[in-house]
Amino acid sequence: MHDAWPSLDFADWRETCATLHLWSQVVGKVRLLQSPWVNHSWHVPLYVTPRGLGTSMIPHGVRAFAIGFDFIDHRLVVETSDGGVRSLPLRPQSVADFYAAVMAALAELGVPVRIHTTPNEIPDAIPFEQDRVHAAYDPAAATRFWRALVQVARVFTVFRARFIGKCSPVHFFWGSFDLAVTRFSGREAPPHPGGMPNLPDEVAREAYSHEVTSVGFWPGNADNPDPIFYSYAYPTPDGFAEARVEPGSAAWLPDLGEFVLPYEAVRTSADPDGTLLAFAESTHAAAAELADWDHAVLRDETNRLGAWWHTRRTN
């Protein structure tokens, strides 16, 4: 079981993580620019794939293309709807060189794109074309990270299926470099205060225009190197910090205003899936109860159709 959930010691891949974060922003900004705006920025993220992280289809006039990180063969693949393909090696290289290679590949395939080159949600950000500071790539570390994302996305997909109200896809936000899924009550929320580095306040306010609970996975950074699962509600209901949640190793962080659970506690548990689902379900239930969400309308307690389908496809 532990082999399926790989160890993620941030010290072993901190430089690769920082570089990969910025590479993902290059690719993500291409999707952002070319896609129609979807509520809560759902046109922005990447998705976990059987080989890495990908954009899904991106429109470009009457054509379309997609970009995917392949963390098995360690390449970036750009494919167009008329059969064009470019494959770029993932290797130690600066953000500036990666950015130039991606832009060149898009131009060669006849789908040129111009993006805003300042990274988002990163303080003291260096424009992509100027960044020769971040240039690390450890293939084994990138593969371990992706393998962890596969496991987390798999469990988050089960969690998402248990809710019949409005719910986000399970998606990877390249700005904050985390995998998340968000449930909505359907009620409007007070304006978000914003204040995120290199992210317009208008974007944050639209993202949190309605009440939510959200659970996610974050691999850590130089300031906070422990990979964690997190869960929060916006707005935070009174009493949420004192709620009893599962498992016992989960803790409330007042500076962040969210519950966190160490990735290692999930990875090394006897039942990683059950441990993570308990964290997601218990934190959501606590927030929803305190905020008086309509459980009868929003939660499918039995998931009867899902149970029927599971029986059909396994018998």
KADA-V162712 format. One record per helix or strand. SS is the DSSP state (H for helix, E for strand). FROM is the first residue (numbers start at 1). TO is the last residue. If there is no record, write none. Layout:
ss->SS from->FROM to->TO
ss->SS from->FROM to->TO
This chain:
ss->H from->10 to->34
ss->H from->39 to->41
ss->E from->46 to->48
ss->E from->52 to->54
ss->E from->58 to->60
ss->E from->63 to->70
ss->E from->75 to->80
ss->E from->85 to->89
ss->H from->95 to->108
ss->H from->128 to->130
ss->H from->139 to->161
ss->E from->163 to->163
ss->E from->167 to->167
ss->E from->171 to->173
ss->E from->178 to->188
ss->H from->201 to->207
ss->E from->210 to->218
ss->E from->228 to->234
ss->H from->240 to->242
ss->E from->251 to->253
ss->E from->258 to->262
ss->H from->263 to->267
ss->H from->272 to->290
ss->H from->295 to->298
ss->E from->299 to->299
ss->H from->304 to->314
